[in-house]
């Protein structure tokens, strides 16, 4: 009997990751600097001397500002080389698949336990290598951090090597989550040390996690109030902003906003603002009720969703298409999954429930709310994903409601006692 061909996922998870190839990594680091350093106005400030760390094992963490963070972090430590830790699904995209494997990038299934990734990180460190990881697990949604993924403190305590960090300012404003267009302006990167091995040994995992949240915290909109950097949005600063800011702060409506050019407005009550190239929100007139910044708007929106999901009998339901990763070959033309079915997705206090089809056959599943802290978003705010029984599943909602699903699920997870908590005042002081 002929041996069954391994799927791409089986091949990926059979790989033993070793230190990244030195020459290839250094070439890519230099290339990233060439492509983005001048274009994005990148500058570095060093608060530590890197010489004592050269060539030794250590970990670099960073606030996950944008899709371009690889270009802002690795060049800061040249000539040292790193194994990046990157979302599992990215290994199935044709323009990334070969390079990620060649660079010995470590795949991580975001927001679910994935022992394979920890095993590979451990191997790289024991071989004398170094790792770059973004402990938030996904690039910023709102322009500010979300709490680091559960288990981050435990991971760094286990690895037991120095933890350095970069603090990226302007990265989100250069490459927002709601719009894939790059908007050159300025990016400032601070390099410092977060933990020594001795500190990791003496601290609890929770203490490490709290310090990660505190030191990596950054709000690009607040930063630019003082920096006053102009970002080139080519007259489309608010492009797709309604997918992120779907709630109206004046009438309280959900999924009622629209955006075009530099303008976002409520279709129900006419509440309207202009977003300028400094990311200032400017109300159309005195009758409009507009938060101070898009991030402040996002936080007020979250508070409204929190009240909504706390109501007795709350259910969010919608028709969706579902996508999965290909068994063989890679995704092309910017796709993040292959559409394999459609049905109804629902959220309640028990979790999420899908009832529909997959590959032409009936298919349904549920994921308990305590096992679902949040979703991932591969590119922008148009769709979202999670993992069920180890398989990647991406949801394409019929309405432009992906961010509503994300915030509602996060707040339901927290309401029901989930482990992934929101920031506390203590954590950010």
Buried (B, 14 or more C-beta within 10 A) or exposed (E): EEEEEEEBBEEBBEBEBEBBBEEBBBEBBBEBBEEBBEEBBBEBEEEEEBEEBEEEBBBBBBBBBBBBBBBBBBBBBBEBBBBBBBBBBBBBBEEBBEEBBEBBBBBBBBBBEBEBBBEBBBBBBEEEBBBBBBBBBBBBBBBBBBBBBBBBBBBBBBBBBBBBBBBBBBBBBBBBBBBBEBBBBBBBBBBEBBBEBEBBEEBEBEBBBBBBBEBBBBBBBBBBEEBEBBBEBEEBBBBBBBBBBBBBBBEBBBBBBBBEBBBBBBEBBBBBBBBBBBBBBEBBEEEBBBBEBBBBBBBBBBEBBBEBBEEEEBEBEBEBBBBBBBEEEBBEEEBBBBEBBBBEBBBBBBBBBBEBBBEEEEBEBBBEBBBBBBBBBBBBBBBBBBBBEEEBBBBBBEEBBBBBBBBBBBBBBBBBEBEBBEBEEEBEE
